[in-house]
Structure formats: C-alpha cells, structure tokens
Amino acid sequence: MKNTSLFIPILLLLSFSLQQTVQVSSFTQRNQEFEKSASSRTLEQEHEHAHEVHCSRERSRAAWKIIEEYLMPFLEQEHYEMSSKCRLHPDNDLFRDQEQHKIHLDINEWQCGYCKKSFRAEKFLDQHFDNRHYNLLNISGSKCLADLCRALHCDVVMDTKLSKTKCNPAAAARNHHLWSCR
C-alpha cells in the first residue's frame, strides 16, 4: 500500500510535467512560426514599399519640439545623460537627419542641405525629402516620434502654431473687444 500511495503522486507529477513540456513545446513552435511569418512579411513589405514610411513628419516635428524645449533642458540641468537606447534620444528619431539638413534662409525661403535646392515653404521641402532623399532615412534603427504624440500632447503645440499664424497682433489689439482672435 505504501508503494502505491507513493507511486500515485509521482505519476501525477510526471503527467503534469509532461503536460507542461508539451504546452511549452507547442507554444515555442507557434511563436517561432509567428516570428518567421512576421519577418518574412516585414521583408516583403520592405521590398514592395521600399521608401514608404508611415510616420507623420509634422507630428514627429511637434514631438521633437516638445522634447527639445521641455525634456532636454531638464536633463541638462540635472546632469542626466539619456541612453542611446532611449526612444527619445535624438539619434533614434526617424527624421532627425533630414530635419537637420533644412536651411531656413528667409520667411519664404527654405533650402535642402543635401542638394541645395530652394523652396518657398517648409512643406515643399518636406515633400522633396520624401521624394528625393527618402534613402537617407534610417528606417532600420529609428523610431517614429509621432507615435508619442498622444503622451506628449503634440496637438497643443501644433494648435498654438496654427493660431499664431491666423491672427494679426495689431488687428487683435484694435479689436480686442470683439475677441476675434484667441
């Protein structure tokens, strides 16, 4: 009877262990299949859309402005160093290199720092980068800062930029009783 009572827990333990091994094995196999299909899908997408980037340049610019104006001064003041692996590190910004190659000469004059072509507005220079210098984007190791806009409240920065351009300060002062400009 003693041998039988000792045998039953060992048998249960063995069956439980075997069941866990089978589950882990099937989970590992499914995970490997998923990774294989995901990587092949990624490679296929890269070949199909070699220069198609799904990241808003304007929202990334707004996110970078927030990081640059609010986070970086704090880091400098507290003598913190941002890890190069941090998503907010300048080297990890998808558009950082292109943004640094924008030359703002005058109100309506922008120039490409790569090929020196001139443009009347920043949006045309952005289109130029998308069409002519897309190959200079570091899409393998960079992140889209626009993905952080919800947490960084980029819309507030973008809205203030729009509201500034809508109102003429002199007209707002003359018509302050009408509240035409907010």
Rosetta blueprint (number, residue, H / E / L):
1 M L
2 K H
3 N H
4 T H
5 S H
6 L H
7 F H
8 I H
9 P H
10 I H
11 L H
12 L H
13 L H
14 L H
15 S H
16 F H
17 S H
18 L H
19 Q H
20 Q H
21 T H
22 V H
23 Q H
24 V H
25 S H
26 S H
27 F H
28 T H
29 Q H
30 R H
31 N H
32 Q H
33 E H
34 F H
35 E H
36 K H
37 S H
38 A H
39 S H
40 S H
41 R H
42 T H
43 L H
44 E H
45 Q H
46 E H
47 H H
48 E H
49 H L
50 A L
51 H L
52 E L
53 V L
54 H L
55 C L
56 S L
57 R H
58 E H
59 R H
60 S H
61 R H
62 A H
63 A H
64 W H
65 K H
66 I H
67 I H
68 E H
69 E H
70 Y H
71 L H
72 M H
73 P H
74 F H
75 L H
76 E H
77 Q H
78 E L
79 H L
80 Y L
81 E L
82 M L
83 S L
84 S L
85 K L
86 C L
87 R L
88 L L
89 H L
90 P H
91 D H
92 N H
93 D E
94 L L
95 F L
96 R H
97 D H
98 Q H
99 E H
100 Q H
101 H L
102 K E
103 I E
104 H E
105 L E
106 D E
107 I L
108 N L
109 E E
110 W E
111 Q E
112 C E
113 G L
114 Y L
115 C L
116 K L
117 K L
118 S E
119 F E
120 R L
121 A L
122 E H
123 K H
124 F H
125 L H
126 D H
127 Q H
128 H H
129 F H
130 D H
131 N H
132 R H
133 H L
134 Y H
135 N H
136 L H
137 L L
138 N L
139 I L
140 S L
141 G L
142 S L
143 K E
144 C L
145 L H
146 A H
147 D H
148 L H
149 C H
150 R H
151 A H
152 L H
153 H L
154 C H
155 D H
156 V H
157 V H
158 M H
159 D H
160 T H
161 K H
162 L H
163 S H
164 K H
165 T H
166 K H
167 C L
168 N L
169 P H
170 A H
171 A H
172 A H
173 A H
174 R H
175 N L
176 H H
177 H H
178 L H
179 W L
180 S L
181 C L
182 R L
